[in-house]
Amino acid sequence: MALSTPPILITPRSHHPFSFPTAHHPSKQAPFSSSSSFISRSLQPLRLLSPPTTTFHFKCFSKAQRQSDDQVEFERLFSNLNQATLKREPGSLSSAIFLVAGTTVGAGILAIPAVTQESGFLASAVTCFLCWVYMVVTGLLIAEVNVNTMCELGSGGVSLVSMAMRTLGPVGVQIACWSYLFIHYALLVAYVARSSDILTNFLGIPIWESATLFSLVFGGICYFGSQRFIGAINGVLVFGIIISFSALVAATSGDLQWDALLKANFEAVPLSIPIIALSFVYQNVVPVLCTNLEGNLSKVRTSIVLGTAIPLVLFLVWNAVILGSITNIGTGADKIIDPIEQLRSSNGVIGPIVEVFSLFAIATSYIGFVLGLADFLADLLKLPAGQSSPLPYLLTLVPPLVLSLLDPEIFFKALDFAGTYGVLVLFGILPAAMSWSDRSSSSEQSPRLPYLVPGGKLTLSLIIGGAGCVILSELLENFGHP
């Protein structure tokens, strides 16, 4: 028999708290109720609307379709509430798609032509598609473990730290923490450094002023903005990317040489994989997606697939336009000539368009990485849930700002190292390992949520093995020769 109790308000680490509706809200599908025969969870400590001194124990339960005897599918795990009105504010699917797309389209797209010019467009197109599939699968694995962790812990805003601790223990936490921090800080440094160069050229102000302006504007949007506002800003930026990208394609398509697109040197493909994989990084915002979309697995899957498909198309068209326009690309043993720089120097119209496109791409990715890292740091520091503390955002924004004002060359080398080792470990091997542990150790008493990635251990083995092979080949390439 279901308990007739007041609704319980639980504060996650995201922008809004969420509630578990009970018998007072029979029209809503309550994923947590004491009427279920599933696993009991003590949601501790819970803030109650009334009475304030009562503590409740709930069991994980779904009224959605039962897919098998031991597998259920949740419509949603909880409801996001506005703290002021206590009304439900479900996350927008379109905003989630824009967040993924904006996070994915970053500075990596600017480096793709330079690292794929030796392999050619045809070979690099195949590589881009395979890397896209790989990164979609790892993102879905993170979402699967994240939703299972939220269900077990009874709280939202679960970051990679909590997921790693629950599935892999202290060793997994150490690997996740150091890899996550290194990759995010390195990328944020690159974003601030590149954006400050662009703003300095446009506004004619010193580098330190443009870097500070960029960090304050977009960091302030992340800290003060609501889900809907940030989603709207991302939508505008993505729209700007599409417009500037279309203008860039139109300006360069006249010189496109179609025969150059048929070049394929698959022997040079391995050297481009780390940068291409780095270009598809978005997994840092998956925990934010799962909380914003209330644990709705169908919406999470859709946002990841569509949100990464948009950058895939952009990457392919972008690479075709650049490599098809420059046929006399120079490559040497010690230096690679950037095709984009060649275009900018040979065509006065291309330069400003490339700068605008770059600024939009960096801004969207910057927002996603700031949100993901701030949420990660809040969980790592064990800050009280529900408090909009500025500390995680200060720790997220200030170090990249300071480091970007130093010699940037040091950090571009670090980015290459991060793409080779950090990304493939953090967003390749680790998601598969967490999912393997999560699927293997799930209790018979626990409700098993549908797997977002089919194939069982074979798929997980391929994910781990693929990343391991790339890392090993890079180690042999970099350190195997005297």
ZAMARGU-4260 file (C-alpha; in steps of 0.2 Angstrom, whole numbers, plus 5000, padded with zeros to 4 digits):
<rodrens>
0) 5000/5000/5000 | 5007/5017/4995 | 5011/5029/5009 | 5001/5046/5008 | 5014/5058/5013
5) 5019/5076/5008 | 5030/5077/4993 | 5049/5076/4997 | 5061/5089/4990 | 5079/5083/4987
10) 5092/5095/4982 | 5104/5089/4969 | 5120/5098/4963 | 5112/5104/4947 | 5103/5121/4945
15) 5087/5115/4952 | 5081/5103/4965 | 5070/5088/4961 | 5056/5079/4970 | 5049/5062/4971
20) 5030/5064/4970 | 5020/5052/4981 | 5001/5048/4983 | 4996/5066/4983 | 5001/5067/4965
25) 4993/5051/4957 | 4994/5058/4940 | 5012/5059/4939 | 5023/5043/4937 | 5033/5042/4953
30) 5048/5032/4951 | 5051/5030/4970 | 5037/5024/4980 | 5035/5012/4995 | 5022/5002/4986
35) 5036/4993/4975 | 5043/4976/4978 | 5060/4982/4973 | 5075/4988/4982 | 5074/4999/4998
40) 5084/5015/4998 | 5086/5027/5012 | 5087/5044/5004 | 5097/5053/5017 | 5096/5066/5023
45) 5080/5072/5015 | 5073/5090/5016 | 5054/5089/5019 | 5041/5102/5015 | 5032/5095/5030
50) 5033/5089/5043 | 5051/5093/5046 | 5056/5080/5058 | 5050/5065/5048 | 5062/5053/5039
55) 5055/5041/5025 | 5063/5026/5017 | 5058/5023/4999 | 5060/5009/4986 | 5065/5011/4968
60) 5051/5008/4957 | 5043/5012/4940 | 5026/5012/4933 | 5033/5012/4915 | 5034/4997/4904
65) 5042/4981/4911 | 5054/4975/4897 | 5058/4958/4905 | 5056/4949/4922 | 5071/4959/4929
70) 5072/4974/4918 | 5061/4990/4919 | 5061/5006/4910 | 5058/5023/4919 | 5049/5037/4910
75) 5059/5048/4922 | 5067/5046/4939 | 5063/5062/4947 | 5056/5080/4943 | 5066/5096/4942
80) 5058/5109/4953 | 5059/5128/4953 | 5065/5133/4971 | 5054/5148/4971 | 5038/5141/4963
85) 5040/5122/4967 | 5033/5119/4949 | 5041/5106/4938 | 5053/5112/4925 | 5058/5098/4914
90) 5074/5100/4904 | 5071/5103/4886 | 5077/5090/4874 | 5082/5103/4861 | 5092/5112/4874
95) 5101/5096/4878 | 5105/5093/4860 | 5112/5110/4858 | 5122/5108/4874 | 5130/5092/4867
100) 5133/5099/4850 | 5140/5115/4857 | 5152/5106/4869 | 5158/5095/4854 | 5161/5109/4842
105) 5176/5116/4850 | 5194/5121/4845 | 5197/5103/4839 | 5188/5106/4823 | 5201/5119/4819
110) 5215/5106/4820 | 5207/5092/4810 | 5213/5098/4793 | 5231/5099/4799 | 5231/5082/4806
115) 5222/5073/4792 | 5230/5082/4777 | 5242/5067/4775 | 5229/5054/4776 | 5218/5063/4764
120) 5199/5067/4765 | 5192/5049/4761 | 5202/5041/4774 | 5199/5054/4787 | 5180/5053/4783
125) 5180/5035/4788 | 5191/5039/4803 | 5179/5053/4808 | 5164/5041/4807 | 5172/5027/4817
130) 5177/5039/4830 | 5160/5047/4831 | 5152/5029/4834 | 5165/5025/4847 | 5162/5042/4857
135) 5143/5040/4855 | 5145/5023/4863 | 5156/5028/4877 | 5144/5043/4881 | 5129/5031/4882
140) 5139/5020/4894 | 5142/5035/4905 | 5124/5040/4905 | 5119/5022/4909 | 5130/5021/4924
145) 5125/5039/4929 | 5107/5035/4929 | 5110/5019/4939 | 5120/5028/4952 | 5106/5041/4954
150) 5094/5027/4957 | 5104/5019/4969 | 5110/5034/4979 | 5094/5043/4978 | 5101/5060/4973
155) 5104/5070/4957 | 5119/5079/4950 | 5130/5063/4952 | 5147/5066/4944 | 5160/5055/4937
160) 5168/5054/4954 | 5153/5046/4962 | 5151/5034/4947 | 5169/5029/4948 | 5169/5026/4967
165) 5153/5016/4966 | 5159/5005/4952 | 5178/5004/4952 | 5182/5010/4970 | 5197/5021/4975
170) 5208/5017/4961 | 5195/5021/4948 | 5192/5038/4957 | 5210/5042/4956 | 5211/5038/4938
175) 5195/5048/4934 | 5200/5063/4945 | 5217/5066/4938 | 5212/5063/4920 | 5197/5073/4921
180) 5206/5088/4929 | 5220/5087/4917 | 5210/5086/4901 | 5197/5100/4906 | 5210/5112/4912
185) 5221/5110/4897 | 5206/5112/4885 | 5200/5127/4895 | 5217/5135/4894 | 5217/5133/4875
190) 5200/5140/4873 | 5204/5155/4883 | 5220/5158/4874 | 5213/5156/4857 | 5198/5167/4861
195) 5208/5181/4868 | 5218/5181/4852 | 5202/5183/4842 | 5195/5196/4853 | 5211/5206/4853
200) 5211/5207/4834 | 5193/5212/4834 | 5193/5225/4848 | 5211/5231/4849 | 5213/5228/4868
205) 5227/5219/4877 | 5227/5200/4878 | 5224/5200/4897 | 5209/5211/4895 | 5201/5200/4881
210) 5205/5184/4891 | 5197/5192/4906 | 5182/5198/4897 | 5179/5181/4888 | 5180/5172/4905
215) 5169/5184/4914 | 5155/5184/4901 | 5154/5166/4898 | 5158/5160/4916 | 5145/5172/4922
220) 5132/5164/4910 | 5136/5147/4917 | 5135/5153/4936 | 5120/5164/4935 | 5110/5157/4921
225) 5096/5145/4923 | 5094/5129/4913 | 5083/5137/4900 | 5094/5153/4899 | 5110/5143/4896
230) 5101/5132/4883 | 5095/5148/4874 | 5112/5155/4874 | 5119/5138/4867 | 5106/5138/4854
235) 5111/5156/4848 | 5129/5151/4848 | 5126/5135/4838 | 5115/5145/4826 | 5130/5157/4824
240) 5141/5142/4821 | 5129/5136/4807 | 5128/5154/4799 | 5147/5157/4799 | 5151/5139/4794
245) 5139/5141/4779 | 5147/5158/4774 | 5164/5149/4775 | 5158/5135/4764 | 5151/5147/4751
250) 5167/5157/4751 | 5178/5143/4748 | 5168/5131/4738 | 5172/5140/4722 | 5190/5134/4723
255) 5185/5116/4728 | 5194/5103/4718 | 5184/5087/4719 | 5198/5075/4714 | 5208/5080/4729
260) 5194/5073/4740 | 5198/5055/4733 | 5215/5055/4741 | 5216/5040/4754 | 5232/5036/4764
265) 5226/5024/4777 | 5243/5021/4784 | 5243/5039/4791 | 5226/5037/4799 | 5233/5032/4817
270) 5242/5048/4819 | 5226/5058/4817 | 5215/5047/4829 | 5219/5056/4845 | 5215/5074/4839
275) 5199/5067/4830 | 5194/5058/4846 | 5198/5074/4856 | 5186/5084/4844 | 5172/5073/4849
280) 5173/5075/4867 | 5157/5080/4875 | 5155/5066/4889 | 5159/5079/4903 | 5141/5086/4901
285) 5133/5069/4901 | 5130/5069/4920 | 5122/5086/4918 | 5111/5080/4904 | 5105/5065/4915
290) 5100/5077/4929 | 5092/5090/4917 | 5082/5077/4908 | 5076/5069/4924 | 5084/5052/4921
295) 5074/5050/4905 | 5084/5037/4896 | 5075/5039/4879 | 5078/5058/4879 | 5096/5056/4885
300) 5100/5044/4871 | 5092/5055/4858 | 5101/5070/4864 | 5118/5061/4863 | 5115/5054/4846
305) 5108/5069/4838 | 5119/5081/4848 | 5135/5073/4841 | 5128/5070/4823 | 5128/5088/4820
310) 5147/5090/4824 | 5150/5075/4813 | 5142/5083/4798 | 5151/5099/4802 | 5168/5090/4803
315) 5166/5081/4787 | 5160/5096/4777 | 5174/5107/4785 | 5187/5095/4781 | 5181/5093/4763
320) 5181/5111/4760 | 5198/5114/4768 | 5207/5099/4760 | 5198/5101/4744 | 5203/5120/4742
325) 5222/5118/4746 | 5230/5105/4735 | 5248/5110/4738 | 5249/5107/4756 | 5266/5106/4763
330) 5272/5093/4775 | 5289/5091/4782 | 5298/5080/4794 | 5298/5093/4807 | 5283/5104/4803
335) 5266/5103/4796 | 5259/5119/4787 | 5241/5123/4793 | 5229/5123/4779 | 5218/5135/4787
340) 5233/5148/4789 | 5236/5145/4770 | 5218/5150/4766 | 5218/5165/4778 | 5234/5172/4769
345) 5228/5168/4752 | 5210/5175/4753 | 5206/5191/4763 | 5188/5186/4764 | 5191/5169/4773
350) 5201/5177/4788 | 5187/5186/4797 | 5174/5172/4793 | 5186/5159/4801 | 5189/5170/4816
355) 5170/5172/4819 | 5167/5153/4817 | 5181/5149/4829 | 5175/5161/4842 | 5157/5154/4841
360) 5164/5136/4842 | 5175/5140/4856 | 5162/5148/4866 | 5149/5134/4865 | 5163/5121/4870
365) 5169/5133/4884 | 5151/5133/4892 | 5149/5114/4892 | 5167/5112/4899 | 5164/5125/4913
370) 5147/5117/4918 | 5155/5099/4918 | 5170/5104/4928 | 5161/5115/4940 | 5149/5101/4944
375) 5164/5089/4945 | 5173/5100/4958 | 5157/5102/4968 | 5155/5084/4970 | 5174/5081/4973
380) 5174/5095/4987 | 5158/5087/4994 | 5150/5104/4995 | 5132/5105/5003 | 5119/5101/4990
385) 5107/5114/4985 | 5119/5129/4988 | 5125/5139/4973 | 5142/5141/4979 | 5154/5151/4969
390) 5170/5141/4974 | 5168/5127/4960 | 5166/5141/4947 | 5181/5151/4954 | 5192/5135/4953
395) 5185/5132/4936 | 5188/5149/4928 | 5203/5157/4937 | 5217/5144/4934 | 5214/5143/4915
400) 5213/5162/4914 | 5230/5164/4923 | 5238/5150/4913 | 5232/5156/4896 | 5241/5172/4899
405) 5258/5163/4901 | 5267/5155/4887 | 5253/5146/4877 | 5266/5134/4868 | 5268/5124/4883
410) 5250/5120/4884 | 5247/5116/4866 | 5260/5102/4868 | 5250/5096/4884 | 5234/5096/4873
415) 5242/5084/4861 | 5247/5073/4876 | 5229/5075/4883 | 5221/5069/4867 | 5232/5054/4865
420) 5231/5047/4883 | 5219/5057/4894 | 5204/5057/4882 | 5205/5039/4877 | 5208/5034/4896
425) 5194/5045/4903 | 5181/5044/4890 | 5186/5027/4882 | 5193/5014/4894 | 5185/5021/4910
430) 5166/5021/4904 | 5168/5003/4898 | 5176/4998/4914 | 5163/5006/4925 | 5149/4999/4914
435) 5157/4981/4915 | 5157/4983/4934 | 5140/4990/4936 | 5132/4977/4925 | 5141/4962/4933
440) 5138/4968/4951 | 5120/4973/4950 | 5110/4965/4964 | 5096/4954/4960 | 5085/4964/4972
445) 5089/4980/4961 | 5078/4985/4947 | 5089/4984/4931 | 5087/4998/4919 | 5088/4995/4901
450) 5105/4995/4893 | 5109/5010/4882 | 5122/5000/4873 | 5119/4982/4867 | 5132/4969/4864
455) 5136/4965/4882 | 5154/4961/4886 | 5159/4960/4868 | 5155/4978/4865 | 5164/4983/4881
460) 5179/4973/4877 | 5180/4981/4859 | 5179/4999/4868 | 5193/4995/4880 | 5204/4986/4867
465) 5202/5000/4854 | 5208/5013/4866 | 5222/5002/4872 | 5228/4999/4854 | 5229/5018/4850
470) 5238/5022/4866 | 5250/5008/4863 | 5254/5013/4845 | 5256/5031/4851 | 5268/5025/4865
475) 5278/5015/4852 | 5278/5030/4840 | 5284/5043/4853 | 5296/5033/4864 | 5300/5017/4853
480) 5313/5026/4843 | 5330/5032/4849
</rodrens>
